[in-house]
Amino acid sequence: MTTDHAHHLENPDATTPPPKIEMISSVPAPPMPTDAEAMTILVTLPPGCEGAPPHRHTGPAFGYVVKGAIVFELEGEPERVVKAGEAFWEPGGDVIHYQDGNHFADAESQFVVTMFGEPGRPMLIPVSAEELEERKGRRAPRP
């Protein structure tokens, strides 16, 4: 991040310290659906929760793990663990989102995600077993 993109303005009238601002994530702007609708949700995953079944989104999604850790996997990328304080994103569109489950069997995890989608379409679109089979070669090797 350059100073051109600073998120703090000097306030000469301030009587308290300035806010602390940390860059968590920055990605190039992905394609956005026409007239995109934005939705921000808090997802709480009980211990051991597998999360949503394989699905896709009509537009990009940007998330931040608030508590615990999640197992995150997109088509073509290896699964990874995203911990509290870390961010994730996905481009949406044709990319399958395989996993977003709780990494812990004995503790709750939470994440906040803002999704941009096509108006009038669901934010989560399930992927059929047939399509998963057809596209299995696009999935990264499993651990």
C-alpha positions as CSV (number, residue, x, y, z in Angstrom):
1,M,0.0,0.0,0.0
2,T,1.3,3.4,-0.9
3,T,0.6,6.7,0.9
4,D,-1.7,7.5,-2.0
5,H,-4.0,4.9,-0.5
6,A,-3.8,5.9,3.1
7,H,-6.9,5.4,5.2
8,H,-6.1,8.0,7.7
9,L,-6.4,11.8,7.4
10,E,-4.5,14.0,9.8
11,N,-6.9,15.8,12.1
12,P,-5.3,19.0,13.6
13,D,-8.3,19.4,16.0
14,A,-8.0,15.8,17.5
15,T,-7.4,15.5,21.2
16,T,-6.9,11.7,21.1
17,P,-4.4,9.4,19.3
18,P,-5.2,8.6,15.7
19,P,-6.8,5.3,14.8
20,K,-4.5,2.3,14.2
21,I,-5.1,1.0,10.6
22,E,-3.6,-2.2,9.3
23,M,-3.8,-3.6,5.8
24,I,-5.3,-7.1,6.0
25,S,-5.8,-7.9,2.4
26,S,-5.6,-6.2,-1.0
27,V,-6.4,-7.8,-4.3
28,P,-6.9,-6.6,-7.9
29,A,-10.6,-5.8,-8.6
30,P,-12.3,-9.0,-9.9
31,P,-15.1,-8.9,-12.4
32,M,-18.3,-7.5,-10.8
33,P,-21.8,-8.5,-11.8
34,T,-23.8,-5.7,-13.5
35,D,-25.8,-3.8,-10.8
36,A,-24.2,-5.9,-8.2
37,E,-25.9,-6.3,-4.8
38,A,-23.6,-6.4,-1.7
39,M,-24.4,-8.5,1.3
40,T,-22.3,-8.8,4.5
41,I,-22.9,-11.7,6.8
42,L,-21.5,-13.2,10.0
43,V,-21.1,-17.0,9.8
44,T,-20.7,-19.0,13.0
45,L,-19.5,-22.5,12.6
46,P,-20.1,-24.9,15.5
47,P,-17.3,-27.2,16.5
48,G,-16.6,-29.7,13.7
49,C,-19.0,-28.1,11.2
50,E,-18.2,-28.9,7.6
51,G,-19.7,-25.6,6.4
52,A,-21.6,-25.2,3.1
53,P,-21.5,-28.0,0.5
54,P,-19.6,-27.2,-2.8
55,H,-21.1,-24.1,-4.3
56,R,-20.3,-21.0,-6.3
57,H,-21.2,-17.3,-6.1
58,T,-22.3,-15.0,-8.9
59,G,-19.7,-12.4,-7.9
60,P,-16.7,-12.0,-5.7
61,A,-16.6,-12.5,-2.0
62,F,-14.2,-11.0,0.6
63,G,-14.0,-12.4,4.1
64,Y,-12.2,-12.1,7.4
65,V,-11.9,-14.8,10.1
66,V,-13.0,-13.2,13.4
67,K,-12.6,-16.3,15.7
68,G,-11.0,-19.7,15.4
69,A,-10.0,-21.0,12.0
70,I,-11.6,-22.3,8.8
71,V,-10.6,-24.8,6.1
72,F,-10.9,-22.9,2.8
73,E,-10.7,-24.4,-0.7
74,L,-11.4,-23.0,-4.1
75,E,-11.2,-24.8,-7.4
76,G,-7.6,-25.1,-8.6
77,E,-6.1,-24.1,-5.3
78,P,-5.0,-26.4,-2.4
79,E,-7.1,-26.3,0.7
80,R,-5.7,-24.0,3.4
81,V,-6.4,-23.0,6.9
82,V,-7.4,-19.3,7.4
83,K,-7.0,-18.3,11.0
84,A,-8.5,-15.5,13.1
85,G,-7.1,-12.2,12.0
86,E,-6.5,-13.4,8.4
87,A,-8.5,-12.6,5.3
88,F,-9.7,-14.6,2.2
89,W,-11.3,-13.8,-1.0
90,E,-12.7,-15.6,-4.1
91,P,-13.5,-14.3,-7.5
92,G,-17.0,-15.9,-7.8
93,G,-18.4,-16.7,-11.2
94,D,-17.5,-20.1,-12.5
95,V,-15.1,-21.0,-9.7
96,I,-16.3,-23.8,-7.3
97,H,-15.9,-23.1,-3.6
98,Y,-15.3,-26.5,-2.1
99,Q,-14.8,-25.9,1.5
100,D,-15.5,-23.3,4.2
101,G,-15.7,-25.5,7.3
102,N,-14.5,-25.2,10.9
103,H,-10.9,-26.3,11.3
104,F,-11.6,-27.1,15.0
105,A,-13.6,-30.1,16.3
106,D,-13.8,-28.7,19.8
107,A,-14.3,-24.9,19.3
108,E,-16.5,-22.5,17.4
109,S,-15.2,-20.4,14.5
110,Q,-16.6,-17.3,12.9
111,F,-16.0,-15.3,9.8
112,V,-17.5,-12.1,8.3
113,V,-17.9,-12.1,4.5
114,T,-19.1,-9.5,2.0
115,M,-20.4,-11.0,-1.2
116,F,-21.3,-9.2,-4.4
117,G,-23.8,-10.9,-6.5
118,E,-26.4,-10.6,-9.3
119,P,-29.6,-9.1,-8.0
120,G,-32.4,-11.7,-7.8
121,R,-30.0,-14.7,-7.7
122,P,-29.0,-16.6,-4.6
123,M,-25.6,-15.8,-3.1
124,L,-24.8,-19.5,-2.8
125,I,-25.5,-21.7,-5.8
126,P,-25.0,-25.5,-5.0
127,V,-22.9,-27.5,-7.4
128,S,-24.3,-30.9,-8.4
129,A,-22.5,-34.2,-7.9
130,E,-22.4,-34.6,-11.7
131,E,-20.7,-31.3,-12.2
132,L,-18.2,-32.1,-9.4
133,E,-17.4,-35.3,-11.2
134,E,-17.0,-33.6,-14.6
135,R,-14.6,-31.0,-13.1
136,K,-12.7,-33.2,-10.7
137,G,-9.5,-32.6,-12.7
138,R,-9.6,-28.9,-11.8
139,R,-9.5,-29.6,-8.1
140,A,-6.1,-29.4,-6.5
141,P,-4.7,-32.6,-5.0
142,R,-6.1,-33.5,-1.6
143,P,-3.9,-33.9,1.5
